[in-house]
Amino acid sequence: MAELVELARKAAGENGGVLVTVKATVKPEHSDELLKLAKESVNGSRQEPGVIYWNVNKSATEPDTYLFVEHYK
C-alpha cells in the first residue's frame, strides 16, 4: 500500500491539487459490505466536478484493510 500512496503523492505533486488518502481497517464481518459500498461510491465520485482520481484498494497483506485515494483539482 505504501507504493500506491507514494505514486498518488507523486501524481498530485506533478498535477497540483489536493490529495486525500485514508487507510481503514474494518471488522472482518463488515469487510465485504465496505468493499461493495466503496466500489459504488467510487463510480459516483469519479463523475463529480474537480475529481482527478478516486479509488479504493483492498490490502493484499493486511486483512480487512482498505486504502482510499482521492485526488482533486
Backbone as CSV, one residue per row, in Angstrom:
resi,resn,N_x,N_y,N_z,CA_x,CA_y,CA_z,C_x,C_y,C_z
1,MET,0.813,-1.190,0.000,0.000,0.000,0.000,0.856,1.253,0.000
2,ALA,2.002,1.181,0.605,2.883,2.355,0.653,3.276,2.794,-0.750
3,GLU,3.477,1.835,-1.638,3.843,2.175,-3.014,2.713,2.926,-3.711
4,LEU,1.489,2.515,-3.451,0.331,3.178,-4.055,0.206,4.611,-3.553
5,VAL,0.412,4.806,-2.260,0.339,6.159,-1.695,1.433,7.033,-2.296
6,GLU,2.627,6.507,-2.427,3.732,7.281,-2.993,3.449,7.654,-4.449
7,LEU,2.917,6.730,-5.212,2.559,7.011,-6.607,1.507,8.109,-6.673
8,ALA,0.502,8.049,-5.799,-0.542,9.085,-5.772,0.038,10.432,-5.379
9,ARG,0.944,10.444,-4.400,1.572,11.714,-3.995,2.378,12.315,-5.135
10,LYS,3.082,11.477,-5.851,3.875,11.961,-6.988,2.955,12.570,-8.047
11,ALA,1.862,11.888,-8.349,0.912,12.401,-9.347,0.312,13.724,-8.898
12,ALA,-0.031,13.835,-7.621,-0.608,15.077,-7.108,0.417,16.199,-7.165
13,GLY,1.657,15.881,-6.868,2.711,16.894,-6.913,2.948,17.409,-8.315
14,GLU,2.844,16.537,-9.294,3.053,16.930,-10.687,1.863,17.696,-11.239
15,ASN,0.674,17.372,-10.766,-0.548,17.956,-11.320,-1.180,19.010,-10.426
16,GLY,-0.668,19.187,-9.227,-1.269,20.126,-8.292,-2.546,19.561,-7.706
17,GLY,-3.232,20.352,-6.943,-4.488,19.916,-6.363,-4.325,19.368,-4.962
18,VAL,-5.329,18.649,-4.535,-5.388,18.113,-3.181,-5.434,16.595,-3.256
19,LEU,-4.604,15.958,-2.453,-4.579,14.503,-2.382,-5.049,14.075,-1.004
20,VAL,-6.007,13.160,-0.973,-6.518,12.625,0.281,-6.307,11.118,0.256
21,THR,-5.651,10.586,1.292,-5.514,9.139,1.425,-6.059,8.734,2.786
22,VAL,-6.820,7.665,2.792,-7.401,7.158,4.029,-7.154,5.657,4.076
23,LYS,-6.553,5.211,5.166,-6.354,3.786,5.394,-7.343,3.375,6.472
24,ALA,-8.174,2.379,6.166,-9.212,1.957,7.108,-9.167,0.447,7.291
25,THR,-9.244,0.035,8.545,-9.353,-1.383,8.864,-10.724,-1.603,9.488
26,VAL,-11.441,-2.588,8.966,-12.802,-2.850,9.435,-12.878,-4.236,10.072
27,LYS,-13.917,-4.440,10.824,-14.147,-5.760,11.400,-14.386,-6.749,10.257
28,PRO,-13.856,-7.962,10.376,-13.994,-8.937,9.285,-15.424,-9.138,8.807
29,GLU,-16.382,-9.099,9.711,-17.768,-9.334,9.303,-18.348,-8.186,8.469
30,HIS,-17.657,-7.052,8.416,-18.136,-5.908,7.631,-17.281,-5.649,6.388
31,SER,-16.268,-6.452,6.181,-15.321,-6.217,5.096,-15.980,-6.257,3.710
32,ASP,-16.749,-7.284,3.437,-17.398,-7.393,2.119,-18.376,-6.253,1.877
33,GLU,-19.105,-5.869,2.916,-20.061,-4.769,2.792,-19.348,-3.449,2.492
34,LEU,-18.234,-3.202,3.189,-17.476,-1.976,2.941,-16.972,-1.935,1.508
35,LEU,-16.418,-3.034,1.037,-15.887,-3.062,-0.329,-16.996,-2.815,-1.343
36,LYS,-18.157,-3.406,-1.143,-19.292,-3.199,-2.056,-19.710,-1.727,-2.083
37,LEU,-19.879,-1.138,-0.905,-20.294,0.265,-0.827,-19.214,1.202,-1.378
38,ALA,-17.969,0.879,-1.116,-16.873,1.718,-1.607,-16.826,1.707,-3.129
39,LYS,-16.997,0.540,-3.725,-16.984,0.463,-5.193,-18.126,1.266,-5.797
40,GLU,-19.291,1.228,-5.165,-20.418,2.034,-5.634,-20.091,3.519,-5.512
41,SER,-19.463,3.903,-4.441,-19.095,5.298,-4.206,-18.055,5.776,-5.207
42,VAL,-17.104,4.916,-5.527,-16.059,5.270,-6.489,-16.678,5.677,-7.814
43,ASN,-17.600,4.882,-8.312,-18.206,5.176,-9.615,-18.925,6.519,-9.619
44,GLY,-19.651,6.837,-8.560,-20.333,8.124,-8.490,-19.371,9.276,-8.271
45,SER,-18.379,9.068,-7.421,-17.436,10.141,-7.096,-16.590,10.555,-8.290
46,ARG,-16.277,9.638,-9.143,-15.454,9.960,-10.320,-16.161,10.931,-11.260
47,GLN,-17.473,11.048,-11.147,-18.247,11.934,-12.014,-18.354,13.347,-11.458
48,GLU,-17.942,13.556,-10.206,-18.079,14.864,-9.580,-17.060,15.850,-10.147
49,PRO,-17.441,17.129,-10.249,-16.512,18.146,-10.750,-15.269,18.236,-9.855
50,GLY,-14.127,18.371,-10.484,-12.884,18.553,-9.749,-12.164,17.272,-9.383
51,VAL,-12.790,16.128,-9.594,-12.158,14.860,-9.244,-11.226,14.431,-10.379
52,ILE,-9.971,14.231,-10.035,-8.996,13.725,-10.995,-8.902,12.210,-10.878
53,TYR,-8.886,11.730,-9.645,-8.727,10.297,-9.386,-9.410,9.973,-8.077
54,TRP,-10.105,8.834,-8.024,-10.751,8.385,-6.796,-10.828,6.873,-6.881
55,ASN,-10.240,6.178,-5.908,-10.242,4.729,-5.965,-10.125,4.153,-4.565
56,VAL,-10.482,2.892,-4.443,-10.316,2.151,-3.196,-9.636,0.831,-3.533
57,ASN,-8.701,0.450,-2.673,-7.949,-0.782,-2.881,-7.939,-1.587,-1.591
58,LYS,-8.085,-2.906,-1.730,-8.000,-3.799,-0.576,-6.564,-4.273,-0.446
59,SER,-6.045,-4.244,0.756,-4.675,-4.659,1.004,-4.493,-6.149,0.731
60,ALA,-3.386,-6.488,0.109,-3.048,-7.888,-0.125,-2.328,-8.491,1.075
61,THR,-1.845,-7.646,1.976,-1.049,-8.132,3.103,-1.677,-7.882,4.468
62,GLU,-2.642,-6.958,4.545,-3.290,-6.636,5.820,-4.781,-6.968,5.713
63,PRO,-5.204,-8.012,6.397,-6.610,-8.426,6.285,-7.583,-7.304,6.664
64,ASP,-8.615,-7.190,5.869,-9.713,-6.245,6.137,-9.251,-4.794,6.212
65,THR,-8.204,-4.477,5.464,-7.675,-3.116,5.420,-7.815,-2.579,4.006
66,TYR,-8.256,-1.333,3.920,-8.522,-0.688,2.638,-7.819,0.651,2.569
67,LEU,-7.439,1.035,1.359,-6.834,2.345,1.142,-7.696,3.100,0.138
68,PHE,-8.179,4.253,0.573,-8.941,5.151,-0.289,-7.987,6.246,-0.753
69,VAL,-7.947,6.489,-2.060,-7.087,7.532,-2.617,-7.971,8.452,-3.446
70,GLU,-7.924,9.745,-3.103,-8.727,10.750,-3.800,-7.809,11.895,-4.223
71,HIS,-7.925,12.330,-5.457,-7.117,13.439,-5.974,-8.074,14.431,-6.622
72,TYR,-8.038,15.670,-6.120,-8.924,16.731,-6.592,-8.117,17.883,-7.180
73,LYS,-8.717,18.586,-8.131,-8.084,19.773,-8.710,-7.948,20.841,-7.667
